[in-house]
Amino acid sequence: MVVECNCSLCRRYGVLWVYYDIAELTGLPEAGADHVYAWNGRHVDFHRCRDCGCVTHWAPRSAGRQTRGINARLLPPAVVAAARLRHKDGAGTGRYLD
């Protein structure tokens, strides 16, 4: 599943998200290898590549949250096209619209 969020930041970044548990992920940038931006209530850090500037992922600041969002726009287009696209109302209810 790929998620398109309509919150002001995700909409401006133009990202699509795929979600993974932290235990499933390897290869995320080392601390200091990317730029980090804490948005709004400072609950989530958005990471972007120091070289190209692309948003790579987000990570919650709370150690209790294990889910991370990976920018699906960085995946091969065929992988994204084969996935189900869901729309999330991040600008309002936080619920999926479909």
MIDOSE-1310 file (N, C-alpha, C; in nm, 2 decimals, decimal comma, always signed):
residues 98
mvve	+0,08/-0,12/+0,00/+0,00/+0,00/+0,00/+0,09/+0,12/+0,00; +0,05/+0,22/-0,08/+0,12/+0,35/-0,09/+0,02/+0,45/-0,05; +0,06/+0,55/+0,03/-0,03/+0,65/+0,09/+0,01/+0,79/+0,04; -0,10/+0,86/-0,01/-0,08/+1,00/-0,04/-0,15/+1,08/+0,07
cncs	-0,08/+1,16/+0,14/-0,13/+1,24/+0,25/-0,16/+1,39/+0,20; -0,27/+1,45/+0,24/-0,30/+1,58/+0,19/-0,26/+1,69/+0,29; -0,18/+1,66/+0,40/-0,14/+1,76/+0,49/-0,06/+1,86/+0,42; -0,04/+1,98/+0,47/+0,03/+2,09/+0,40/+0,17/+2,05/+0,37
lcrr	+0,24/+1,98/+0,45/+0,38/+1,95/+0,43/+0,40/+1,84/+0,32; +0,33/+1,73/+0,34/+0,34/+1,62/+0,24/+0,29/+1,66/+0,11; +0,19/+1,75/+0,10/+0,14/+1,80/-0,03/+0,25/+1,88/-0,10; +0,31/+1,97/-0,02/+0,42/+2,05/-0,08/+0,54/+1,97/-0,11
ygvl	+0,58/+1,87/-0,03/+0,69/+1,78/-0,07/+0,66/+1,70/-0,19; +0,53/+1,67/-0,21/+0,50/+1,58/-0,33/+0,53/+1,43/-0,30; +0,53/+1,39/-0,18/+0,57/+1,26/-0,14/+0,45/+1,16/-0,14; +0,49/+1,03/-0,16/+0,40/+0,92/-0,14/+0,47/+0,84/-0,03
wvyy	+0,39/+0,78/+0,06/+0,46/+0,71/+0,17/+0,43/+0,56/+0,17; +0,53/+0,48/+0,20/+0,51/+0,34/+0,24/+0,56/+0,33/+0,38; +0,49/+0,24/+0,46/+0,52/+0,24/+0,60/+0,58/+0,10/+0,64; +0,68/+0,11/+0,72/+0,76/-0,01/+0,77/+0,78/+0,00/+0,92
diae	+0,79/-0,12/+0,98/+0,84/-0,12/+1,12/+0,99/-0,10/+1,12; +1,04/-0,04/+1,21/+1,19/-0,01/+1,22/+1,27/-0,13/+1,21; +1,22/-0,25/+1,26/+1,29/-0,37/+1,25/+1,31/-0,42/+1,11; +1,22/-0,38/+1,02/+1,22/-0,42/+0,88/+1,32/-0,34/+0,79
ltgl	+1,37/-0,23/+0,85/+1,44/-0,14/+0,76/+1,60/-0,15/+0,78; +1,66/-0,14/+0,67/+1,81/-0,13/+0,67/+1,85/-0,02/+0,57; +1,96/+0,03/+0,59/+2,01/+0,13/+0,49/+1,97/+0,27/+0,50; +1,90/+0,31/+0,61/+1,86/+0,45/+0,63/+1,99/+0,52/+0,66
peag	+1,99/+0,65/+0,63/+2,12/+0,73/+0,65/+2,16/+0,73/+0,79; +2,29/+0,73/+0,81/+2,35/+0,75/+0,95/+2,31/+0,89/+1,00; +2,31/+0,90/+1,13/+2,29/+1,03/+1,19/+2,39/+1,13/+1,14; +2,35/+1,25/+1,10/+2,44/+1,35/+1,05/+2,46/+1,34/+0,90
adhv	+2,42/+1,23/+0,83/+2,44/+1,21/+0,69/+2,32/+1,28/+0,61; +2,22/+1,33/+0,68/+2,11/+1,39/+0,62/+2,07/+1,51/+0,69; +1,98/+1,59/+0,64/+1,92/+1,70/+0,70/+1,79/+1,66/+0,76; +1,76/+1,71/+0,88/+1,63/+1,68/+0,95/+1,55/+1,80/+0,98
yawn	+1,42/+1,79/+0,96/+1,33/+1,90/+0,98/+1,22/+1,85/+1,07; +1,19/+1,91/+1,18/+1,08/+1,87/+1,27/+0,96/+1,96/+1,24; +0,86/+1,90/+1,19/+0,74/+1,97/+1,15/+0,64/+1,99/+1,26; +0,57/+2,10/+1,25/+0,45/+2,13/+1,33/+0,47/+2,11/+1,48
grhv	+0,41/+2,01/+1,53/+0,41/+1,98/+1,67/+0,54/+1,91/+1,72; +0,63/+1,89/+1,63/+0,76/+1,84/+1,65/+0,76/+1,69/+1,70; +0,66/+1,62/+1,65/+0,64/+1,48/+1,68/+0,71/+1,39/+1,58; +0,74/+1,44/+1,46/+0,79/+1,36/+1,35/+0,91/+1,44/+1,29
dfhr	+1,02/+1,37/+1,26/+1,13/+1,43/+1,19/+1,13/+1,39/+1,05; +1,14/+1,48/+0,95/+1,15/+1,45/+0,81/+1,29/+1,46/+0,78; +1,34/+1,36/+0,71/+1,48/+1,35/+0,67/+1,50/+1,37/+0,52; +1,60/+1,44/+0,48/+1,63/+1,45/+0,34/+1,78/+1,44/+0,31
crdc	+1,81/+1,39/+0,19/+1,95/+1,36/+0,16/+2,03/+1,49/+0,15; +2,15/+1,49/+0,21/+2,24/+1,61/+0,20/+2,29/+1,63/+0,06; +2,30/+1,53/-0,02/+2,35/+1,54/-0,16/+2,25/+1,59/-0,26; +2,14/+1,53/-0,26/+2,04/+1,57/-0,37/+1,92/+1,65/-0,31
gcvt	+1,90/+1,65/-0,18/+1,79/+1,72/-0,12/+1,65/+1,65/-0,12; +1,65/+1,53/-0,17/+1,52/+1,45/-0,17/+1,48/+1,41/-0,03; +1,35/+1,42/+0,00/+1,30/+1,37/+0,12/+1,30/+1,22/+0,11; +1,37/+1,16/+0,21/+1,39/+1,01/+0,21/+1,29/+0,94/+0,30
hwap	+1,27/+0,99/+0,42/+1,18/+0,92/+0,51/+1,14/+1,02/+0,63; +1,05/+0,97/+0,71/+1,02/+1,04/+0,83/+1,03/+0,94/+0,94; +1,06/+0,99/+1,06/+1,07/+0,90/+1,18/+1,01/+0,98/+1,30; +0,93/+0,91/+1,38/+0,87/+0,97/+1,50/+0,98/+1,00/+1,60
rsag	+0,96/+1,10/+1,68/+1,05/+1,14/+1,79/+1,03/+1,05/+1,91; +0,91/+0,99/+1,92/+0,88/+0,91/+2,04/+0,94/+0,77/+2,02; +1,02/+0,72/+2,11/+1,08/+0,59/+2,10/+0,98/+0,48/+2,10; +0,86/+0,51/+2,15/+0,76/+0,40/+2,15/+0,69/+0,37/+2,02
rqtr	+0,71/+0,46/+1,93/+0,65/+0,44/+1,79/+0,75/+0,37/+1,70; +0,72/+0,26/+1,65/+0,81/+0,18/+1,57/+0,80/+0,20/+1,42; +0,69/+0,26/+1,37/+0,67/+0,28/+1,23/+0,75/+0,40/+1,17; +0,80/+0,37/+1,05/+0,87/+0,48/+0,98/+0,80/+0,49/+0,84
gina	+0,80/+0,61/+0,79/+0,75/+0,63/+0,65/+0,87/+0,65/+0,55; +0,87/+0,58/+0,45/+0,97/+0,58/+0,34/+0,90/+0,65/+0,22; +0,97/+0,75/+0,16/+0,92/+0,81/+0,04/+0,92/+0,72/-0,08; +0,80/+0,68/-0,12/+0,78/+0,58/-0,22/+0,82/+0,64/-0,36
rllp	+0,83/+0,77/-0,37/+0,87/+0,83/-0,50/+1,01/+0,80/-0,53; +1,09/+0,75/-0,43/+1,23/+0,71/-0,46/+1,24/+0,57/-0,50; +1,13/+0,49/-0,50/+1,13/+0,35/-0,55/+1,11/+0,35/-0,70; +1,14/+0,24/-0,76/+1,12/+0,23/-0,91/+0,97/+0,25/-0,94
pavv	+0,94/+0,32/-1,05/+0,80/+0,35/-1,08/+0,71/+0,23/-1,09; +0,77/+0,12/-1,14/+0,69/+0,00/-1,16/+0,64/-0,06/-1,03; +0,72/-0,04/-0,92/+0,69/-0,09/-0,79/+0,57/-0,01/-0,74; +0,58/+0,12/-0,75/+0,47/+0,21/-0,70/+0,34/+0,19/-0,78
aaar	+0,35/+0,17/-0,91/+0,24/+0,15/-1,00/+0,16/+0,02/-0,96; +0,24/-0,08/-0,91/+0,17/-0,21/-0,88/+0,11/-0,21/-0,74; +0,13/-0,11/-0,66/+0,08/-0,10/-0,53/-0,06/-0,03/-0,52; -0,13/-0,06/-0,42/-0,26/+0,01/-0,40/-0,23/+0,15/-0,35
lrhk	-0,30/+0,25/-0,40/-0,28/+0,38/-0,36/-0,40/+0,42/-0,27; -0,37/+0,47/-0,15/-0,47/+0,51/-0,05/-0,45/+0,66/-0,03; -0,56/+0,73/+0,00/-0,55/+0,88/+0,02/-0,59/+0,90/+0,17; -0,50/+0,97/+0,24/-0,52/+1,00/+0,38/-0,55/+1,15/+0,40
dgag	-0,64/+1,18/+0,48/-0,68/+1,32/+0,51/-0,60/+1,37/+0,63; -0,47/+1,39/+0,60/-0,38/+1,44/+0,71/-0,40/+1,59/+0,74; -0,48/+1,65/+0,65/-0,51/+1,80/+0,67/-0,63/+1,81/+0,76; -0,70/+1,70/+0,79/-0,82/+1,72/+0,87/-0,84/+1,60/+0,97
tgry	-0,91/+1,50/+0,93/-0,95/+1,39/+1,02/-0,84/+1,29/+1,05; -0,74/+1,28/+0,97/-0,64/+1,18/+0,98/-0,68/+1,04/+0,94; -0,80/+1,03/+0,88/-0,86/+0,91/+0,83/-0,83/+0,89/+0,68; -0,84/+0,76/+0,64/-0,83/+0,74/+0,50/-0,96/+0,78/+0,43
ld	-0,94/+0,84/+0,31/-1,06/+0,88/+0,24/-1,12/+0,77/+0,15; -1,04/+0,66/+0,13/-1,09/+0,56/+0,04/-1,06/+0,42/+0,10
